[in-house]
């Protein structure tokens, strides 16, 4: 099992409009595409920053699921928000392997 984490760095000037798209369109899209577990969080920094940082996490059963997220599902985000916000929102995705513990 893998965790797919996409981090978003959002310019305060577009935060409200961007949040609306994530909450009203992109997250429902992911659920409709079979993403069972979705966690959406704002990252709080101890140091002052000039942007907001968010984390969107979902799970992938295998590398194929991750590839689908990167090639197909994240493309929907790009259609919904990428062109609209341009460089005011930057992203990067991290793949993590889930380690089971007792």
N, C-alpha and C positions, 0 to 999 in steps of 0.2 A: 504494500500500500504506500502511496506517495501523497505528499501534501504539495499543492501548487499554490504558491503565495505570489500575488502581484501587489507591488507597492506603488502607490500613486503620490506624487508630489504636486500639490494643487495650489495655484496662485489664489490668495484670498479674494481677489476681485471676481473670480469665477466660481468660488466654492459652492454657493447655494445652487446655481444652475447645474453644476457638475454633479452635486449630490442628488439632485432630483432625477437626473438621467440614470445614475447608478441604481438608486432605490426603486424607481418606477419602471425602468425599462431593462437595464442590463441584468440585474440580479434575478428578476422574474424570467428573463430569457434563459439564464443558466439553469434555473429550476426546471423549466420546461424542456430543456435538453438533457435532463437526467442527473444533474449535479445534486446529489443527495444532501451533502453536508456543505454549507456555505457559512463562513464567518466573515463579517465585515466590521472592521474596527478602525478607530482613529488612534494613531500613535501619538502619545504625549511625550514631549522632549523636556528634559530638565534644563536644557540650554535654550535661549531664545532663538527662534528660527523665523524666516520671512515667508514661510509657506505652511500649509497643512499637509500632514502625511497620513495616508490611509493604507490599510492592508485588507486585501480580499483573498481569503483562503478557501480552497475547495480540495477535494480528494480525487485522486486518480488511482484506479486499480493497478495499473501497470504503465510502462513507458508509452504504450500506444494511447492510453487515455490522456497522458500528458501531451503527447504530440497532437492529439485532437484538440485539446484546449488551446495550445499555441497556434495551430494552423487554421482552425475553424471557429472555435468559440470566442477567442479573443478578437478575431476579425470582426465580429459583431460589435464589440466595444469600439473598435476603430471606426466602424460605420456610424455608430451613434454619437460618439464623443470626440474621436481623434481629430477629425477635420474641424469640428466646431471650436475646440479649445486650443489646438495646435501646441505651441511650446509652453502654454500656461499650465498644462498638465503633462508631466513626464512620468514614465512608468519603467519598471523592470520586474521581471519574473524570476523567482527562485524555485527550484525543485528540491524537495526534501524527502528523504526516505524515512518512513515512519518506523520507529524502533519500539517494539512491544516490551513492556516491563511488567514485573509482578507487583 
